């Protein structure tokens, strides 16, 4: 049972970091602080008030920025260099507080899951931003909020169901990612100014 809990916690942290990094750090820290869950030694730092406070502040920033078309894509671009290493570190921390083969493996797998989740999110939001109205953007943002909340609840209440849902999500992400990025590339090409013909040609 302890192994299952470790796998679920590491998977949850990796997956949610690609969607709502600051939310999952703040939420898991609070759950550990108030003894709703027992965090492993490698994640006890999440219960520190400074960590929870910083994550909460960044969560408020992200909640607002994520609702603004264009600005959300810029935020996602910058956070490519934040979410992926953070997801890897959190997944590794779920396995213990010392370096071991399991910790390294968890970090590598966690980083891969976070990268897949992050690029799926970023690609879908970039595609949605091609629409001039903000409502599809707001809908996507609130859906991601709900996914993060639902993922944490499912992982804690029904861990096996969470792992099954995560497997489905990864499969769908693998299928969707190439389509998203082909669409983004096509959109960028369409936005590039075309060279005007030279006089006399």
N, C-alpha and C positions, 0 to 999 in steps of 0.2 A: 504493500500500500504506500509506503514511503517513497518507493521508486516512482510510482504513478504520480504522486503529488509533485515530485521534483520535475518530472517530464512535463506535466501540465503547467506548472508555474513557469518553467523556462520557455515553453512554447507560447504561453500567454504573453509574457513580457516581450518576446521577440516579435510576435505578430502585432500586438497593440502598439509597439514602438514605431512601427512603420505608418500607423494611422494617427495616433494621438499619444505621442511620447510623454508629454508633460502630464497628461491626464492619468496615464497608467502609473507613472512614478508617484504622483500625488495620491492617487487612490490606494495603491498597494501600501504606500508608506502609512497612510491613515489607518488602513485595516490592521496593519501590524502594530501600530502605536496603541490602538484601542483594543488589542488582543482578540480581534476577530479571526485572525490567522496568525500562525507562528512562522515568521520569516526565517530562512536559513541564515547562518552567520554571515555569509557573503552579501546578504541584502539588508542586514540590520541598519546600515547607514541610511536607508530610505526612510526610517522612522525619525531621523533627526529633524528637529524643527526648522533648521536652516534649509535642509533639502526639501522638505515639504513646502515651506514658504516660497522658495525660489521656483519650484515646480508649479505651485499654485499661481504665482504671478505670471509665469510664462504661459500657463494654461489660459489665463484670462486674455493675454495678448493674442495667442493663437486663435482663440474662439472668435475674436473680433476680426483679425486679419483674414481668417479663413473664409469669411463671408463676402469678401470684396473681390470681384472678378479681376484677374490680372495680378493683383497683389498676392493672392493665394498661390499662384504659380511661382512667383518670385520667392515667397516663403518656402515653398516645397523645394525649389532649387537650392537655396542656402542650406536647408535642413537635410539635403542628401549627405552632407558631411557631418551631420549631428545624429540623425536617427539611426543610421546603419551601425556605426561603432557603438552607440549607446545600447542598441538592441543586442549586439553581440556581448557587451559587458554585462548587461542585466541577465541574459540567459546563462552566461558563465557563472555569475554570482549565485544563481539559483542552485548550483551544484555543490557549493561549499566556499570556504574562504581561503583555500590554498590551491596552488597550481597543481593540477593533475591531468592525466590523459582525458578524463571525463570532462573536466573544466574546459580544456582546449577544444574538445569535440563539440561541447555545448556552445561555446563561443562561435565556432565556425558555422555550425548549423543555425544558430540564432541569428548571426549576421546575414546569412543567406535568406532566411525567412523574412527578416526585417527589410532587406533589400527588395525582395519580391513584392512585399506589401507596399513599401514606399513607392516603388516605381509604378505599380498598378494604380495607386492613389494619384500620384503626380500625372501620369499619362491620362487618366480619365478626367482629371480636373482641367488639364490643358485642352483636351478635346471639348469639354463642356464650355470652356471660355470662348469658344468660337461663336457661341450663341450671344446675341447682343443683350438679351434680357437677363436680369440677375436671379430670377426665381429658380432656374435649374441649378445654378451655383449654390444658392441657399439650401435647396433640397438635398444636394449632394453632401454639403457640409453637415447638415443636421442628421443625415443618414449615417455619416461616419461617426458622429458623436454617439448615436444610438448603438452602432456596431461595437464601439469601444466599451460602452456600459454593459451591453448585452454579453459581450465576450467575457468580461470579468465575472459577471453573475454566472454564466454558464460554466466557466472553468471551476468556480468554487462549488457550485451546486451539483453539477453533472459533468465531472471531468472527462469521462469516456465519450460523452456526446460532444463535448468541446473538441476533443482530439479528432473525432470523425468529421465534424464541421470544418475544422482547420484543414484536414486533408482535402476536402471538397473545395475549399477556398483556394488552396495552393494549385489544385488542378485547373480551376477556372482562371486563375491569374496567369498560369503558364499559357493557356489558350488565348487569353485576351491581350497580354502584353504586346506581342508583335503587331496586332491589329491597332492598338492604341497608338503605338509609335509610328506606324505607317501613316496613320491619319494626321498625327502631329507634324511629321515631315512634309506631307502634302500641303497642310495649312501654311507652314512656314515658307514653302516654295511659292505658294500663291500670293503671299504677302510681300515677297521680294519685288522691288521695282524692276520693271523690264527696261532694258537699254533702248533708248529712242533711236530710230534710224538716222544716220548722218545725212546732212543736206546733200541733195544731188544723187542719192542712191535710190 
